[in-house]
């Protein structure tokens, strides 16, 4: 089938990022694109082939396989493929084949590179790293789209003043945006409007908001910056600024949002916790962590910075509780070390965290002290952490469990047994315990144990093979036919689990690289960087996986921050429908990278060439 330039032009108008190009450039592009028909079962390109350009599916289905011949994608209409190799050296890093009779549009490599260099939106779409243009900036220069609540509460012109007041009360907001057809903003009504115009003037409670609202309110675009919002509020003496794009309401920023953004710092929270006299006082401080999360994300901080700062607060809370426990119980009878595992151990805590911890005791400890003093100390700290918002571990991986409160000699026996007999429980426990990090006490109790365990474990090929198998149990949420595979039933139906299927597969991969390379770091990103330096990962493979991790982790944090701004508790369940086509495309690309790396590890390689 041949396509005319007019047909190609109409199609490109429906595909992002081509729809961001100027009409004149798009018309030229339609003449530069080659239409190609590929019969079912025919290979489009093979691994290592030179790529003629970027492929865009006009009609049909393409199957993409990785270097181990494992299917990583089924792509349909409007999907692009081949960009990974094209943006490196022009050599394909995957292979592709038509799953049915397919029509492809081929954008020549030279034209693709030209568009990357000349068009920002086009370049951003194909930049999987998606480096934020707003990193490390404060309120004054943060974009409005990072500060705003993305789902402002709205009502219609016919809504009564009483119903509007009830909605504000029930939703804990101080204003409602009045919208017309297609989410067009027509007005705004605030609590002040209801008190000064309805209550003070004795107007009927069934007065429609159209009679008391501010019509055609001042609004800004998502590309406005924090100082624009602040100056508008100060100059016009208003406390609510709707954010409008193409005439449609997309968000709102309030004085509370700006205050919250500036009011919290991790240093302040750490300082207050270090002086707290009880778990309840610590809890009053940790309750502000969600606001800190919003501020850090809105300020463009990298995900590893955000999670490190949040984890520092948990570390401080733990050490403070240990100190309070010693004040209550007296000095410890023998040296001990409190360690964290899980996300706290890796310094990767977000707005949703439980506690995972254990106690290493000096070998001179008596049974009486182990089950007396240290059992009481563990209860005091774990109970205090639970009070402070770090809920009990569902798997009972805590120091209050006698199994995880043992002398060093017993811990050595644990690790030796897990390595010698890697059954399913041993694999699970090893995965948790390889993320241990000292928090409070005598750190020398752990140093040699970690070094010796890594050495023994990495030398046992059977154990490593079992750990690799265990790490592949968590798969990225990819569907063969529809792209992103969501949860099928239950409370979170149609959502993506950005923890279990998002970051966990990468955490598991990084742990394998650390095990094989005897890398002492427990932070996931640090493990990946060091694995690259040690040759456990190729430079290109590490670059892809780091970029994928950054995108997935930052998407997860942005989702949590959005929930907090909407007045909800943060969670890990993201609805793909809440993302733009651009964001879904890049998130899917990131998951494909993770699946490819899992395939490489599963085939005994662990690197991409």
Phi, psi and omega in degrees: 000130176260147180244141177277158176304328180293319178295318180296319180297315179299321180293315181298330177298337184262002186240130174272138014262008182298329180292351178271352182280153176296149184303319181296320179291324180293322178295319177296318182298322181300330178278342181270340182281139177256129175272135185223129178263130180238123182284155180307132178087353182276137178284134176277311172205158179252165178301127179089356178288153171287137183266127179287339181170196179270137180258134178232127185278115177278321178199142178111194184221139179238136174257128179249133180239151179274188184292344177262013179066027176264133180294125178245345181205143162245115186251142180239195184308135178079358175278143174258156173206159182098355185290333182297310179291323182298323183275355174265271183231014179083005181255133184293133177257003175222180170235158183216149183212146179285128179271346174203172177303126192226145174250124181246146168256129182249115178268112185309145183305319182296320179291318177303311180296325178295317179293322178301319184281335187257342186235117185297315181296320179295317180296319181297323183297322183262008176263095184296336181293332179043056179296130182291136177276005188235021186289143169068017183257156180267192183302316187302326185246006176286140180291147179301326182294340176270343182264335190280155166281126190276350179233070180299145179284131185235166173210175181262171179298333184275351181301137181280160178300321180295315179296323178296317179296319179296318180298316179299318179296312184290328183263001178057047177234163183250007178202160173230136174270136179262123184238153177252204179301144177059034175062024176288137182277123179247340180185179176215141177233135183241170175302322180297323177298318183291324180283316186278333184256329182260299184294309184294327182266000177068030179287152179299147182288346177267013175298130179292147182297340179300337182270349182237353184285165168269112183283149180044059185294158176298136182218161178231169180265163178300338181275356175295160180249168185305322181294327176300316181293313182299315180296320179296317179297316182292316184291317185264358180055052178238157183245003183220128179235108176294148177249122188236138177228125182054039178081355183252143178289124179238352180178180177209144176241132179244167175302325178299320178300315181292320179296316180298322181298322185265346194276340190243137170224149181297325179298320179296317181294317179299317180298318180291320180294321182297342180251002183294146181257359181199167177296327180295321178292322176297319181299324179297331179277313182295341177297343180269001180300318178303321178293324176297318178302314179300314182297316183292319179292316180296329179281000176081018180293142178297153184299323181290336175285315180301310183291328178294316181294320179293322178293324177304324180293318178296320178299316180296318178298319180295313181295325178293319178293325175297318179295317179295324178296317179293325176298323182280318188265344185097173182296148181294142181291333177218162177300146177217167176219125175266128181236149174251147171234194181065209184294327177293319178300322181275358184060046184229033180286146178243208178281356180231110183211135169259189181248140174224119185205169178203169181237128170260129182243146176301145183296346179278359183295141177271159177300323180297315180287324179297317182266359178248273184304309186285334173293320178293319179297316180297318179297317181300314184287314181295319176297319179295321177295320178298317177299326184277003177105353177265089192294159180303143178295126180299332180269008178061029177274073184216160182293343177288343174278119183308332181298328183255028177221081191221161174294161181304319182300323178292318178299319177299320177296321176304304185296319179298319179293318179298320181289321182287327182227082186281067175283175183306318180293320180297320179298315181297312182294321178297320179300323179285313188284341175286354177257017182294141175217128179297139179244312182208140180118208185269100186295336181295343177294343186250330192307305183291326180298316180298313182298314181294320182293316178300319181296313181293318183294316183293335180277349182261098186297327179293317178297315180299318180298319178293321179295322177297314179301318179295324182290340183269007179286335178259114184250148176296151187280073180249132176256142181294327187255331188242009176091272182262128181263115183264169177295135190274336184207174176088192185301326185252032179304140178072013178251162172262136173272099186286352174267295188295320181253358180257284184277329185300317178303326179284321175303317180295318178297314181298325179294322178295315179299320180294321180295312183291328181264005183051050182267125184282340181297145177249343177291135186299312182294320178297322177297316181295318179297316181289327177297322176296316181296327182270357179086005176290336175231140174290162180299318181288318179297318178295319179299316178298314184291322177296317179297318179297316180299315180301314182294314182295315182295320181287326175297319178298313180294320179298320177299314180296318179297320178298319179297317180298317180296334179272002179088014180254163174285141180292147175215186184251011189254107186254128175277119179304331181297340179281351181263154174284167176303321179300311183293320179296320181297315182288324178295319178297317177303319180295318178295325178297319178300315181298316179298321178297317180291325175297319178298319180296316178296319180296336178264014173079020184251297177083010176209156174253138180263000000 
